[in-house]
Amino acid sequence: MSGATGGRVGLLGTGLMGTAMAHRLLDQGVTVVAWDRERDHVQPLAARGAEVASAAAEVVSSAESVITMLPTADVVLAVVEPLLNEWPQETIWLQMSSVGAAEADRLVEVAAAHGVTLFDAPVSGSTHPAEEGHLTILASGPDSARGQAQPVFAALGSRVQWVGQAGMGSRLKLAANHWMIAMVAALAETMHLCRLMGLEEQQFVTLLDGGPLGSSYGLEKLGEMQRHEYPAGFPVRLALKDLKLVREVAKGSGVELPLLDAVLERIGDVENRHANDDLAAVYELKLPSHTKR
């Protein structure tokens, strides 16, 4: 899909991920029409060749597909719902924000009530993979319209996993983020454990690097911990938001997730000082002391 073929992609939301995705689309020759609630967030994209819309309605009226990349379902709904009565029938809505399970269902219902074709398609990956086109897209939505969504997904991601009906993509995203956030918290705690035992942290990193227990994402986070530098690929505040969405699911199902509760406490503790830093900043928390009674 490219500007040469007449493809136009609208983007509502140019925060960290939205901006990274816009850069990728522009690199692929796609015409991007962008808008954000904060105008200064979208202006830098104009220098890259994006069309900057002064209102969200301009994006919807001039694009073949519209991506929403906004922080919460409430924000998505506040931006999009006023536009749905005038939404062009041929324009699809690619809802790619992380919004939660019940929240995704609410967006699906609103879209259906207005006859708008919606794909619930959150992404797995942070800003750097987004810029490189290496996102995994957790796509869910109607089979009949896949052909229209697929070129946009192909431009943004190296892998598209189709999950089923709209709303299931957000459920898979919650599961993935629960695991990912817990993994980073465990890596941070293990690095502290190495020091407690008098073991160089690098020995643990070397064990994981290239071995069956390692992952490229985990090694990237360990490197940030070693450097005490946390560029915001996945900020603490958004990780905390997603964990709270997981807790909503657990409460609604009447089950307990003990690991979730422990990780929530750790991420909540780090938010005060590192809300806008990457999740790996959980390493900056000291281990709580324990005094025998």
Helices and strands as residue ranges (DSSP letters): G 3-5, E 8-12, H 16-27, E 31-35, H 39-46, E 51-52, H 56-62, E 65-68, H 73-80, G 81-86, E 92-95, H 101-113, E 118-120, E 123-124, H 127-132, E 135-140, G 143-145, H 146-156, E 157-164, H 168-196, H 201-208, H 216-227, H 236-253, H 258-274, G 279-284
